[in-house]
Amino acid sequence: MIVRPFRLLAAMPLLVAAPAGAVEIRDNAETVVELFTSQGCSRCPDADELLSDLGMRDDVVALGYHIDYWDYIGWQDTFALPANTELQKAYAESWGKMRIYTPQMVINGQTAVVGSDAAEAERAIEEAVSPLSVSLRANGEQSITFEAPADASLPPAVVWVVTYRDSAEVAIERGENSGRALAYTHIVTGRQAIGMWDPEEGAEIVIPLEEILGTHSDGAAVIVQEKNGQLPGRILGASAFYR
């Protein structure tokens, strides 16, 4: 097994103090749902609400990636990160697509649907497969241990930690959603590769909570994802923790 500690390389801007307390774990989720969304997109609120509903399910890890390419219409998304836009572009390139859009849901790194289409999202979730068992173990309130067993039938993959803010409400003052107060959940605050999963050896990585959550995040997903060349591929397995 590969065992190593993890140290966060770059802190995100302060959003809210993460409350102290026991860590809760959601192990071996069947599906990772990544929503690319924007506060400036008139069709996105329905998708944001759908993501919130999906995030309450035990079999789903939900992540809301706020993008920045809608900022030009007059409202700068308060949660947007350039890296989120780059991830969405990388998915499109991986699939041989020429455009990106919001709201877009990506299911297990493989299937894209319109993020506000609940029926299509549910169909994609039902068809999704997670071939790798991923588990997390809390070591008191200090750290989390990530484990994934060996499986020689699968290719090597990257282990990612995606931190998120649990929820927030934003009053939109300009743009397509001007005058609305919108609620958001599972707001991605950062995405960091912390190591590799090896098909012959598996992986075990200790993740210190203070360093990864700090004062800006309430939880994180730990995702094992293939690479398609230098681009993101399918997600093999995932778990999440929060406090």
N, C-alpha and C positions, 0 to 999 in steps of 0.2 A: 504493500500500500504506500501511496505517496502522502507524506504528512508534512505540512508546513504551516506556519502562522501567516496571517494576512494583515497588511498595513495599508490603509487607504492612502492613495498617492496624492489626491487633490481634493480639498474640501469644497463643497458647494456653498453659495451664499446663504446667510442665515434666513430661515423661514419661520420656524417655531421651535421652542424647546421641546425635545422629546421627553415625555414623562418617564420617570423611573418606575421600576416595577418588574414583575415577573414577565418572562418572555413566553409568548404563545407561538406554537408551531403548527403549520399546515403542511403535512408530509405527503409526498407522492401525488401531487395534483395530476389529474389526467390531461389537463389542457392549460396552456399559457395563452391568454388573450391580450394582445397588445393593440391599444387604440391610439391612432395618430389623430390628434384633435387640435382645435384652436378656439380661443375665446372670441375671435373675430369671425367665426364661420357660423352662418345662420342655421345650417343643418346639423351642427355639432351637439347642441344641447340634448337632443334625443339620444344620440350615441353616448354621451357622457352619462346620462341616466341609465342606459342599458348596461354600460360598464359597471356602474355602481351595483346594479342588481346582480350581475354575474359575479362580482367580487365577493358577494356574500355566500356563494356556493363553496362547499368543501372541495369540490373536484376541479376548481378553476383558480389559477393565479391571474389576477387582473392587473394590468399596468397601463397608465394613461400618459402617453408621450405628447407633450404640447410642442407644436412646431412653430417656426417663426416666419414662414413665407406668407402668412396672411397679415402680418403687421402693417404692410404698406397701405391698407385700406383705412387706417386711422386709429386703430387700437392695438397697442403693443401687448401681446399676451404676457401676463405677469409670471407665468410658469414656463415659458418657452425656452428651450435650449437649442443652440445650433446643432449639437450632437444628435438631438432627436430627429431633426430634419435629415441629417446625414445618414442615420440608420434607416429611415424610410426610403431614401434614395437608394441605399445599398440593397434593400429588399427588392425594390423594383428592378435594379440592374441584375440581381441574382436570378430573377424570373424572366429576364429578357423583355421587360416592359419599358416604355418610353416616358411614362408620366406618373406623377403621384397626385394624391387628392386627399381631402378630408370630407367627412370622417371616414377613416379606413381602419378596419379591424384585421389584424393578422393572427391567424390561429396556428399555434405550434411552429411558427416560422415558415409555413408552407402554403397556407390558403389565405387569400385576401377576400374580404366581403365589405360591402358598404356598411359602415359602422352603425348606422341607425336602423338597419334591416334586421330585426330580432329573429325572424324566421330563418334567414340565411345564416346568421351567426349561430343559431342553435343547431342547424343542420351540420355546419362545419365542425362544431364542438363534438357532436355525436359521432362524427366520422374520424375525429382525431385519434391518433395512437401515440402513446408514450412508451417506448420500448425499454427504457432504463429506469430502474428503481433509484430514487434520490431521497435520502433521509437527512434530517437535521436533529441534533441533540443539544439541548441547552446545558451549559456548564455553569450552573448558578445564574447570576446576572452579569457575568463577566465576558462570556464568549459562547459561540455556537460552533459545533463540530459538524461539518458537511461530510457525508459519506455516499459513495456510489460504487457498487461492486464492479468487478471485471466482467466483460462480456465480449469475447473475441469475435462475435458476429457483427459488431458495430465498429465504425471508424473512430479514430481519435476525435476529441471534441474539446471546445473551450468551456471553462467554468466561469460564468459571469455572476456578479452580484449587482442587482438593480435595486437601488434604494428608492423609497417613495414616501411621500407625505400622505397620511391617511385621508384627510378631508380638508376642504376650505370652501368658503363662499366669497365670490368676487362680484362687486358692483361694476358693470360694464358701462363706460361713459360715452364711448364712441363706437363707430363701426356698425356692422350688421346687427349686432345684439345690443345696441345702445339702449340704456334705460332698464336693462334687466339685471337682476341679481341671480347669479348662476352658481350652483353647487357642483363641486368637483371632488372626486375620490381617487385614491391610488395614483397620486400625482408624482411622476418620476422625477427624482432630484439628481440622479447620477447613475452611470453604468460603467462598471469596471471589471476587466478580466483579471481573475485572481489565480489562474493556473490552468492546467490541462487535465482532462480525464483520459486515462490510458486504458485501452481495451484489454490489455494483458494483466495490468496491475490494479485497475480501478483507481480511486482517489479518495483521500481523506485530508481535509483542510480545516484548520482551526481559524475561526473568524472572530476577532475581538469586537465586541459590541460598541464600546465607546468610540473607537476609531471609525467604524463604518457608519453608525447612526448619528453620532455627534449631537448637535443641537438642531439639525435641519430635517431629520427623517424620523418616521415612526416605525418603519418596517423595511423589509427587503425581500426580494425573491432571489433564490440561488438557482441558476439555470445552466443546464448542460446543453450546448448547441454546436452542431456540426459547422464546418466552414465549407462554403462552395467556392473553392479557390481562395481569394481574399475577401469574399463576401459572406454574409450570414446564410446558413443553411437551416435544415430542420432542427427543431428542439427535441432532444431525446428524453429529457425528464426535468422536473423542477419541483422545488418545495419553497415555502415562504415562512418568514417569522415576523412577528410584530410585538410591540409592547405599548 
